[in-house]
């Protein structure tokens, strides 16, 4: 997964999250590749993604989440909504791996739980099949 599009997008979104005043136009730096599409999509839908994330993450406002977890969850939700060619299992597994690699010990479970609930909402048929 090293150097994957998700990982590149994560780096950009995390940096933009940490320095929002300098984030304008960062989605353009990645061009038209997958990483650039993820960054542009997450950036364009950030408010809506955050509202949905808050609705399923019990007792956690998006602003209180660890910044890296927040970026991973935004990417995961964006992919659940817009990347129908990638399975729910792949999206969740790769998000969990990023959380384990770059965040806290508890982050993998947190990311898994939030994205599993989002998958049930966004792709109910596929999420049900993945549970069986």
N, C-alpha and C positions, 0 to 999 in steps of 0.2 A: 504494500500500500504506500510505501515511501514515494513521495513525489506524485501521488495520485491527484486527479482533478479535485476531489473532495478536500484533500489535505492542502492543496494550493489555495482553494477557495477559503478554507478555514483560516489560513494564515492572513489572507487579505481582510476577511470580515472581522477577525479578532483585532487586527491592527486598526481598522476603521472604527471599531467599537471603542478602542482605547484612546483614539485621537480623532473624535468626530469632526472637529473643525478643519482637519486636513483631509477628510475622507472624500470630499467631492470629486467625482470623476474617477475614483479608483477602479470601478467596475470596467472602465475602458482600458485599463492597463493590461488586462488579460485577453484582449481581442475576442475572437469569436469561438474559441475553444470551449470545451465543457466547463472548465473552471470559470471562464469569463461569463458564460451563460448563468452559472449558479450564482456568482457574485452579483451580476446585474439583476437577476430575478429576485434574490433575497433582498437586495437593496431597494428595489422598486416596491416590494410587498411587505417591507419590514413592519409597519404598523399593524397590518392585518395579521401577519404571522405571530407577532407578539401577543395580540389579543387572544388568538386561538391557544397559544402556549399557556397563557395565564389561566385560561378556562379549564385546562386539564392538569396543570401542575399544582396540586393541592398545597396550600399554604406557602406558595412561592410566587411572588411577583417576578416578572422577567427582570426588572431592575435589580433584584436581590440575588439573582442566580450568578454563579461564577461566570465571568465573561466568556471563558472558553466553552463552557456548557451551553450558554446562551447561543453562541455562534453555531455550535454543533446541532442544537435543536432546530434552529432556524433553517439550516441546510437540510436536515432530515425532513422537516415539514414541507419545505419547498419541493423536495424531490418526491415525497408522497403525492403531492398535488400535481406535479408537472412532468414527472419522469415515469410514465406508465410502462416503459420498456424495462425498468429495473424493478425486481421483485421487492415486496415489503421486507422479506427476510434479509435481503442484501442491504437495503437501505439501513435497517436497524442494526444489523451486525457491524457494518462498517462505521456507523456513528458510535456504537459502543466501543469499538476498537480505538477510534480517535479519542474518545473520552478517557479510556484507560491509559492511553499513551501520553496525553497532554494535560490531563486534569487530575483530580484527587482520586483516592481509592474508592470513594463512594459514588463517583460520577458515572461509572459504567452502569450501575444499577438504576440510578436516577434517569439517565438518558434512555435506557431500555424501557423503563416503566412509562415515561412520558410518550415516547414514540410508539410503543405498543398500543396505548390508548388512542393516540392520534390515528394510527393505522386502522383501528376499528371504526373510527369516524370517517376517515377519508376514503378508505378502500375496504368496506365491510366484507365483501365476498372474499377477497384475497386474504384479509387478516383472519377470517374464520377458517379458511383452508390451511393457513400456516399454523394455527393453534392445534389442529387435529393431527 
